[in-house]
Amino acid sequence: MSISRTRLFFGMASSLLAAPAFAAGPTAMTMLLKFGESIPGLWNFAQAMSFVVAMFLFGFSLFKLKRIGDRKSNEGMMSVVMTLLAATGLFYLSSSLDSFLVSTFGTSTIMTYTSSSILDAEGLKAAKVVIGFVNLIGLIAFARGWYALKMLGSGGGHKEDTAKRAIVLLVGGTFCLNIVALSEVLQRSLGISNIIN
């Protein structure tokens, strides 16, 4: 037997012997549920990062203001104002988030599914993890919307595009944060039967 055939034979034999060990490994459901356990930590990390970015933007706006006062910069005051607005929105992320949720849905409570007629217990757990992930993406989009407002005061010529992007990120983030309430509003508005319930 040649060396390549021997390697092939031992490779096939070892994979057949190791297959039962891999069968007892993690399933997609256990990996999804493990990821679901890390979502609150990722949520806190995103809020902490927005706080750090807000502190940086406050310092940056004060630096810009000093340069304008010393007449070393020809940037307008609008750049400083928009940077301060973005920093304030990021600094008070939870308060601004509550304001957007109350304005959009009438409550600042983020809804979750509690029961379903078409999902079993495992499916409901998986749905909660997926909804939690969509909520996390909504939080990140909401924070990026506040950061995009900083670009409105800059000297670039694409202010309309920047304003549209900031508004889309803020509103889309709000919708993703309360995706369950949004689906219920769409069901009632369009007369669609319950999608998940």
C-alpha positions as CSV (number, residue, x, y, z in Angstrom):
1,M,0.0,0.0,0.0
2,S,1.2,3.5,-0.8
3,I,1.6,6.1,1.8
4,S,-1.4,8.2,0.5
5,R,-3.7,5.1,0.6
6,T,-2.6,4.4,4.2
7,R,-3.3,8.0,5.2
8,L,-6.7,7.8,3.6
9,F,-7.5,4.5,5.3
10,F,-6.4,5.8,8.8
11,G,-8.3,9.1,8.2
12,M,-11.5,7.3,7.3
13,A,-11.1,4.9,10.2
14,S,-10.5,7.7,12.7
15,S,-13.4,9.8,11.5
16,L,-15.7,6.8,11.8
17,L,-14.5,6.1,15.3
18,A,-14.8,9.8,16.3
19,A,-18.3,10.3,14.8
20,P,-20.2,9.1,17.9
21,A,-18.2,11.6,20.1
22,F,-19.3,14.5,17.8
23,A,-22.9,13.3,17.9
24,A,-23.1,14.2,21.6
25,G,-21.8,17.7,20.9
26,P,-23.8,20.9,21.1
27,T,-26.9,21.3,19.0
28,A,-28.0,24.5,17.3
29,M,-30.6,25.1,20.0
30,T,-28.0,24.8,22.8
31,M,-25.7,27.2,21.0
32,L,-28.6,29.6,20.4
33,L,-29.6,29.5,24.1
34,K,-25.9,30.0,25.2
35,F,-25.8,33.1,22.9
36,G,-29.0,34.3,24.5
37,E,-27.3,34.3,27.9
38,S,-24.7,36.7,26.6
39,I,-27.2,39.2,25.1
40,P,-27.6,41.2,28.4
41,G,-23.9,41.6,28.7
42,L,-23.6,42.7,25.1
43,W,-26.5,45.2,25.7
44,N,-24.5,46.6,28.7
45,F,-21.3,46.8,26.6
46,A,-23.1,48.7,23.8
47,Q,-24.5,51.2,26.4
48,A,-21.0,51.6,28.0
49,M,-19.4,52.2,24.6
50,S,-22.0,54.8,23.8
51,F,-21.1,56.5,27.1
52,V,-17.4,56.4,26.2
53,V,-18.0,57.8,22.7
54,A,-20.2,60.6,24.3
55,M,-17.4,61.6,26.6
56,F,-15.0,61.7,23.6
57,L,-17.5,63.8,21.6
58,F,-17.9,66.2,24.6
59,G,-14.1,66.7,24.7
60,F,-13.9,67.0,20.9
61,S,-16.6,69.7,20.8
62,L,-14.9,71.7,23.6
63,F,-11.6,71.5,21.6
64,K,-13.5,72.7,18.5
65,L,-15.0,75.5,20.5
66,K,-11.6,76.6,21.8
67,R,-10.2,76.6,18.2
68,I,-13.1,78.7,17.0
69,G,-12.6,81.1,19.9
70,D,-8.8,81.4,19.1
71,R,-9.7,81.9,15.4
72,K,-7.5,79.0,14.4
73,S,-10.4,77.2,12.7
74,N,-12.9,78.4,10.2
75,E,-15.6,75.8,11.1
76,G,-18.9,77.2,12.0
77,M,-20.7,76.9,15.3
78,M,-23.1,74.4,13.8
79,S,-20.4,71.8,13.9
80,V,-20.0,72.3,17.6
81,V,-23.7,72.3,18.2
82,M,-24.3,69.1,16.3
83,T,-21.4,67.4,18.0
84,L,-22.8,68.4,21.4
85,L,-26.3,67.2,20.4
86,A,-24.8,63.8,19.4
87,A,-22.8,63.6,22.6
88,T,-25.9,64.4,24.7
89,G,-28.0,61.8,22.8
90,L,-25.3,59.1,23.4
91,F,-24.6,60.2,27.0
92,Y,-28.3,59.9,27.9
93,L,-29.0,56.9,25.6
94,S,-31.5,55.2,27.9
95,S,-33.5,58.4,28.4
96,S,-33.5,59.2,24.7
97,L,-34.4,55.6,24.0
98,D,-37.4,55.8,26.4
99,S,-38.5,59.0,24.8
100,F,-38.4,57.5,21.3
101,L,-40.3,54.4,22.5
102,V,-43.0,56.4,24.2
103,S,-43.4,58.6,21.2
104,T,-43.6,55.7,18.8
105,F,-45.4,53.0,20.8
106,G,-47.0,54.8,23.7
107,T,-44.9,52.9,26.3
108,S,-41.2,52.6,27.1
109,T,-41.6,48.9,27.9
110,I,-39.9,46.6,25.4
111,M,-42.3,43.8,24.7
112,T,-41.4,40.1,24.5
113,Y,-43.5,37.0,23.5
114,T,-44.9,35.2,26.4
115,S,-46.9,32.4,24.8
116,S,-47.5,31.1,21.3
117,S,-50.0,28.6,19.9
118,I,-47.7,27.5,17.0
119,L,-44.4,27.3,18.9
120,D,-43.5,24.7,21.5
121,A,-41.4,25.5,24.6
122,E,-38.1,25.1,22.8
123,G,-39.3,27.2,19.9
124,L,-40.5,29.9,22.3
125,K,-37.0,30.0,23.9
126,A,-35.4,30.3,20.5
127,A,-37.8,33.1,19.5
128,K,-37.0,35.0,22.6
129,V,-33.3,34.8,21.8
130,V,-33.8,35.9,18.2
131,I,-36.0,38.8,19.4
132,G,-33.3,39.7,22.0
133,F,-30.7,39.8,19.2
134,V,-32.9,42.1,17.1
135,N,-33.3,44.3,20.1
136,L,-29.5,44.5,20.5
137,I,-29.2,45.4,16.8
138,G,-31.8,48.1,17.4
139,L,-29.8,49.5,20.3
140,I,-26.7,49.7,18.2
141,A,-28.5,51.3,15.3
142,F,-30.1,53.8,17.6
143,A,-26.6,54.8,19.0
144,R,-25.2,55.0,15.5
145,G,-28.1,57.3,14.6
146,W,-27.1,59.7,17.4
147,Y,-23.5,59.5,16.2
148,A,-24.5,60.2,12.6
149,L,-26.0,63.5,13.7
150,K,-22.5,64.7,14.5
151,M,-21.7,64.7,10.8
152,L,-24.5,67.2,10.0
153,G,-22.5,70.1,11.2
154,S,-19.4,69.2,9.3
155,G,-18.4,71.1,6.2
156,G,-19.2,68.3,3.8
157,G,-21.7,68.8,1.1
158,H,-23.9,65.7,1.8
159,K,-26.0,67.0,4.6
160,E,-29.2,65.7,3.2
161,D,-27.9,62.2,3.0
162,T,-26.4,62.4,6.5
163,A,-29.7,63.7,7.9
164,K,-31.6,60.9,6.1
165,R,-29.2,58.3,7.4
166,A,-29.4,59.6,11.0
167,I,-33.2,59.6,10.9
168,V,-33.4,56.1,9.4
169,L,-31.0,54.8,12.0
170,L,-32.9,56.4,14.9
171,V,-36.3,55.3,13.7
172,G,-35.2,51.9,12.5
173,G,-33.4,51.3,15.8
174,T,-36.6,52.2,17.7
175,F,-38.6,49.8,15.6
176,C,-36.0,47.0,16.1
177,L,-36.0,47.7,19.8
178,N,-39.7,46.9,20.1
179,I,-40.1,44.6,17.2
180,V,-42.9,42.7,19.0
181,A,-45.0,45.8,19.4
182,L,-44.2,46.8,15.8
183,S,-45.5,43.4,14.6
184,E,-48.7,43.8,16.6
185,V,-49.2,47.3,15.2
186,L,-48.8,46.0,11.7
187,Q,-51.1,43.1,12.4
188,R,-53.8,45.4,13.6
189,S,-53.3,48.0,10.9
190,L,-53.2,45.6,8.0
191,G,-55.8,43.2,9.3
192,I,-53.3,40.3,9.2
193,S,-54.0,37.3,11.4
194,N,-51.5,36.7,14.2
195,I,-48.1,35.8,12.8
196,I,-46.5,34.1,15.8
197,N,-49.3,34.0,18.4
